[in-house]
Amino acid sequence: MRLTRCLGLIALLGGLALATVVLRAEQARVRSCVVSTYHQRAELRRELWRTQVAIARLCAPDRLHTRVQLLAGGRQGGGSTSTRLASR
C-alpha cells in the first residue's frame, strides 16, 4: 500500500514537472513570436511612413517643404502660423 502511494506520488510529480517544462517551452516560443511580430510591425510602420512621404512629395512638393519647415520651427516670412495654414 505504501509503495503504491509513493509510486503514484512520484508519477504525479513527474507529470507536473513535464507539464511545467512543456508550458515553459511554449511560453518561450510565443514570446519569440510576439517579439518578431513587434519588430515586423515597427518595420511596416517605417515603410508606411516612407510611402506616405513619397506620395506627398509627388502630390505637392512645395506644400511638403512648407509643412516640414513649420514642423521644424523654421518660420520664414511674415504672418502667423494659423494664417499660413488657413491659406491652403
N, C-alpha and C positions, 0 to 999 in steps of 0.2 A: 504494500500500500504506500509506504513511504517512498520507495523507489519510483513508483508510477507518478506520484506528485512531483518529485524532483525532476523527472524527465519531462513532464508536462510544463513545469515552470521554465526549464531550460529551453524547451521548444518555443514557448511563448516569448521569452526574452530574445531568442534568436530571430523570431519573426518580426518583433518590434525593431530590432537593430537593422534587419534587412529592409524593412519598410522605411526606416529613417534614412538609410543610405540612398534608396531609390528616390525618395522625396527630395533630398538634398541635390541629387544629380539633376532631377527635373527642374528644380529651382534655379540651378546654375545655368541650365540650357535656356530657360525662359528669360533669365536676366540678360544673358548674352544676346538673345533675340531682341529684347527691348532696347538695349544699348545700340545694337546695329540699326534698328528702326529709327531711333532718335537721331543718329548720325545721318541716316538717309534722308530723314525729314529736314534736317538742317541744310543738307546739300540741295535738296529740292527747293527750299525757300530761297537759297542764294541764286539758284538757276532762275527761279521765278522773278526775282529782283532784277537780274541781268536782262531777262527777256522784256520786262516792263520798261526798263530804261532804254533798251534798244528800240522798242516800239515808240516810246515818247520822243526819242531823237528823230525817228523817221517821220513822225506826225508833225511835230512842231519844234524844230531845233532851237529857235530863238526863245520860245517860251520856257523850254527846259533850262536853258542857260540862265534866264532871268530868275527862275524858281530856285535854282541852285545857289545863285547869289543871295537871294532872300533868305534861304535857309542857313547859309554860311554867315549871314550877318553883314555881308559886304554891300551896304546900300550905297548906290551911286545916284546922283541927281537929286532933285527936289521932290517934295511931296511925301505924304505918309504912306506907310505900308498898305493901309486899308484903301487908300485912293488908287494905288497901283494895282492892287488885287481886284478892285471893283472895275477897273478899266478893261479887264479881259473880256 
